[in-house]
Amino acid sequence: MSKQITLQVNGEPRTCTEQTPLPDLLQQLGFNPRLVAVEYNGEILHRQHWETTKIKANDNLEIVTIVGGG
């Protein structure tokens, strides 16, 4: 059975399953992974590392949506 953990997303507490891959968490939260930038525990996380990043208890994510316009 998978363990539920708590983390911070944009300053709000959220829960997910331990070891959830970052792209899966983004989708669960309703974000389009192609249109966001992610700060993971205080560091900008390059997209090439997203698949190997597994969410742990007490992680802190800041997710910024890219907005187009003119």
N, C-alpha and C positions, 0 to 999 in steps of 0.2 A: 504494500500500500504506500502511496506517495504522501510525503509530508507537506502540509501547508505551511508556508512561511510568510512573514511580513517584511515589506520593503517600503521605501519612500519613492513615490513617483511625482515629480513636480511639487514636492512639499506635502503631499497627501499620503497617508498610509494605504497600502494596497496589499492584497494577498495573492499568492500564486503557488503552484507546486514547486517544491525545491528542485533545482537543476533544470528549470525551464530554459530553453534556448532563447536568447534575446529576441530574434525575429518572431518567435511564437508569442512571447509576452506582448510585443508591440501590436500584433494582430488581435490578441485577446482584449487589449485596452482600446481597440478601435482605431489605431493609427495605421496609415499606409506606410510601410517600411521604406518605400521609395521616396517619400516626401518628408522625412524627418532627419534631424541630427540628434545624436545621443551623447550626453555627458554621463559617464559611468563612474561613480565614486570620485567625482571631482576632476576627471580627465575626459577630454573629448575622445570618444571611441571611434576609430576609423572603421568604416563599413566592412573592410576585409576581415575584421576580427569578430563581427557580430555572430556568425554561425558557431564559433567556438566559445563564446561567452555564455556561461550558464549562471542563472540568477541564484544568489545565495541570500540567506536571512540577513536583514539589515542593510542590504545594498541600497544605494541612493542614486536614482536616475533623474536626470533632467532631460525632458524630451521637448524639442523645439520643432514645430511644424514649419516647413518652407512654404511661403505664400508668394505667389506670382502676381504680377499686376503691372500697371504702368501709369 
